[in-house]
């Protein structure tokens, strides 16, 4: 079945540590997105990519980095510069009719 | 800043009733409109999309769009307890459907 796979489902980060969240899709979608969801704040766009080897900052890109070396993959790195990374991270892809979301990664700082 | 506004709720309706969820948006150039359902702790799931003024029906769901009033709504007929979730309104403009999400309305269907 086609879909988006995010891993891991739960991730714990220590202070000063960089962590990478994986996102893989087999839907052959060109565009991919990373959102962050905090309680009561809805989804906020971190980065998006419309084509391989190209990506743009969203509304809250500071402290995050991405790469898009393959059409299927769009990993997100949460760097030590992100001071409040505890959140639910959602990866999505789209072709022409709305987004398909992965199951999400819940990141907690310990 | 493009904005999408929703009442956070909770909206409580009895089982079998019609639930009406509303959303307003600020960008007059918006071209695509979506409703997502999100169960607690899960990722959003697309349930309706609408692109032109009027109504669009899919099973128990009807999406309504009024671009002049910058207003989009979702009606859920014969509401079931399994419909209890947060409903996110999303509005897109431009290519590749980069959308802005509202904060969601929590719906509670009381058996």
Interface residues (C-beta under 8 A of the other chain):
Chain A: X30 X31 X33 X35 X40 X41 X42 X43 X45 X48 X50 X90 X94 X96 X97 X98 X99 X100 X101 X102 X103 X104
Chain B: X8 X32 X34 X36 X42 X43 X44 X45 X46 X49 X88 X90 X95 X96 X97 X98 X99 X101 X102 X103 X104
